[in-house]
Amino acid sequence: MTTVHDERVADPGQDLARLIQAAGHGDQQSFADLYDATGPRVLGLVLRVLRDRAQAEEVTQEVFLQVWRSASSFDPARGSALSWLLTLAHRRAVDRVRSAASQSRRDQDYESLHAQTPFDSTAELAEGRLEATRVRSALGGLTQTQRSAVELAFFDGLTHQEVSERLGVPLGTAKTRIRDGLRRMRDQLGGAR
């Protein structure tokens, strides 16, 4: 079997076309010759698009792998071998740029969705003080018996039974004072329904 590298022709374009066609039939030496003849040019094009040497080298490898796999689809009647090869390289490089941009957008979207809002202790403290003022004001609107029952239950953490014993009133009366006091506070705090 005579290979293309033994039959060099004067026209480099025809030579490249023959190398591609021979590589399409599995001729490894023709593929190696094609790589040697066009590799630097393909790398240069890809590097101009990507502007990153490591990625450009990776994409160049991908381009030549694609050439090896699809060389049989090359049709010299549709264009020159070099144009076909550089078109493959350009498309693959642009795809890499688009993929990187898309990944960057996905990362930014993820970050913005999952970003923790910085803790603002000053704002929280101010909000807590404002809420405490509102609660104290609402407590001031209760009767003395309601206020005593609510304070014992919620600020001292006593059970209804313990409130009843502390105030010296029946359990039902203690529950009623707490319930009525909480309703009045809710109405004053704007939680009425």
ZIFEN-V920926 format. One record per pair of residues at least 12 apart in sequence whose C-alpha atoms are under 10 Angstrom apart, sorted by the first residue. I is the first residue (numbers start at 1). J is the second residue. Records with the same first field share a line. If there is no record, write none. Layout:
# ZIFEN-V920926
I = J  J
This chain:
# ZIFEN-V920926
3 = 18  19  22  23  27  28  29  30
4 = 16  17  18  19  20  21  22  23  27  29  30  33
5 = 18  19  22  29  30  31  32  33  34
6 = 30
12 = 37  81  82
13 = 76  80  81  82  83
14 = 76  80  81  82
15 = 34  81
16 = 30  31  33  34  35  37  38  76  80  81  82  85
17 = 34  71  74  75  76  79  80  81  82  84
18 = 30  34  76  81
19 = 31  32  33  34  35  37  71  81
20 = 33  34  35  67  68  70  71  72  73  74  75  76  81  82  85
21 = 70  71  72  73  74  75  76  81
22 = 34  71  72
23 = 67  68  69  70  71  72
24 = 67  68  69  70  71  72  73  74
25 = 68  71  72
26 = 68  69  71  72
27 = 68
28 = 68
31 = 64  67  68  71
34 = 64  67
35 = 64  67
38 = 64  82  85  86
39 = 57  60  61  63  64  85
40 = 60
41 = 60  82  85  86  89
42 = 56  57  59  60  61  63  64  82  85  86  87  88  89  90
43 = 56  57  58  59  60  61  63  86  89
44 = 56  57  60  89
45 = 60  86  87  89  90  93
46 = 58  59  60  63  86  89  90  91  92  93  94  96
47 = 59  60  90  93
48 = 90  93
49 = 89  90  92  93  94  96  97
50 = 90  93  94  96  97
51 = 97
55 = 93  96
56 = 89  93  96
58 = 93
59 = 89  90  92  93  95  96
60 = 88  89  90  92  93
61 = 89
62 = 88  89  92  93
63 = 85  86  87  88  89  90  91  92  93
64 = 85  88  89
66 = 85  88  89  92
67 = 84  85  88  89
71 = 85
131 = 189
134 = 185  188  189
135 = 185  186  188  189
136 = 185
137 = 185  188  189
138 = 181  182  184  185  186  187  188  189
139 = 151  181  182  184  185  188
140 = 185
141 = 181  184  185  188
142 = 177  180  181  182  183  184  185  188
143 = 177  180  181  184
144 = 177  181
145 = 167  174  177  178  181
146 = 174  175  176  177  178  179  180  181  182  184
147 = 177  178  180  181  182  185
148 = 163  167  174  177  178  181
149 = 163  164  166  167  173  174  175  176  177  178  179  180  181  182
150 = 163  174  175  177  178  179  180  181  182
151 = 163  178  181
152 = 164  166  167  178
153 = 174  175  178
154 = 178
159 = 175
160 = 172  173  174  175  178
161 = 174  175
162 = 174
163 = 175  178
